[in-house]
Amino acid sequence: MDVTLSPDGSHSPQYDETWPRLTQLEWHAGIVALDTGLTIRVRDAADDLYSVSVKSGGGLSGNGPMGFHEAWAFLDGVKVGARHR
């Protein structure tokens, strides 16, 4: 999902908790990608499990399968890790 930053600092589209879980993770990945410049993909691995791949100039890494909350936390970790590089 492409997420953009509006001049007022909000994100477009805005988060919607009624979205399917995969869409929620794709939105969060879009925010992290916007903040870090990384390319991030979230895929449905089956039965409410997800995999996340992160691509940077140096290569590709991935993690999964994992549940919704673990995938969200993984994306948070990617964001924190990218800030400390």
C-alpha positions in Angstrom: 0.0 0.0 0.0 1.3 3.4 -0.9 1.1 5.8 2.1 1.8 9.5 1.7 2.6 12.2 4.2 0.3 15.2 4.0 1.6 18.7 4.6 -0.2 18.8 8.0 1.8 15.7 9.1 -1.1 13.2 8.7 -0.9 10.1 6.6 -3.0 9.3 3.6 -4.9 7.0 3.6 -5.6 7.3 7.3 -5.5 4.1 9.4 -8.9 2.2 9.5 -9.2 -0.5 12.1 -12.0 -2.1 10.2 -9.7 -3.0 7.3 -8.8 -6.7 7.0 -5.7 -7.5 9.0 -3.5 -7.9 5.9 -4.5 -4.4 4.8 -3.7 -3.0 8.3 -0.2 -4.6 8.1 0.3 -3.3 4.5 -0.6 0.2 5.8 1.9 -0.1 8.7 4.5 -1.3 6.3 3.8 1.8 4.1 4.4 4.1 7.1 7.7 2.3 7.9 8.7 2.4 4.2 7.9 6.2 4.1 9.9 6.8 7.2 12.9 4.7 6.3 13.1 4.6 2.5 13.1 0.8 2.6 10.9 -1.4 0.3 8.6 -3.5 2.4 6.1 -6.2 1.4 3.7 -8.0 3.6 2.2 -11.3 2.4 -0.6 -13.5 3.7 1.1 -16.8 4.6 -2.2 -18.6 5.4 -4.5 -18.9 8.4 -4.0 -15.4 9.8 -0.2 -15.7 9.4 1.9 -13.2 7.6 5.4 -12.9 6.1 7.3 -9.6 5.8 10.2 -8.9 3.4 12.4 -5.8 3.6 14.6 -4.7 0.7 17.3 -2.1 1.1 20.2 -1.2 -1.2 22.3 -4.0 0.4 19.9 -6.9 -0.1 16.7 -8.5 0.9 15.7 -10.0 4.3 12.5 -11.6 5.4 10.7 -13.0 8.4 7.7 -15.2 8.8 5.3 -16.8 9.2 4.1 -14.8 12.2 0.8 -13.6 13.6 -0.7 -10.2 13.2 0.8 -8.7 16.4 4.2 -10.2 15.8 4.3 -8.8 12.3 3.3 -5.4 13.5 6.1 -5.5 16.2 8.6 -6.7 13.5 7.7 -3.7 11.4 8.2 -1.5 14.5 11.6 -3.1 14.9 12.5 -2.4 11.3 11.7 1.2 11.8 13.8 1.5 14.9 16.7 -0.4 13.4 16.7 1.8 10.3 16.9 4.9 12.5 20.0 3.7 14.2 22.0 2.9 11.0 
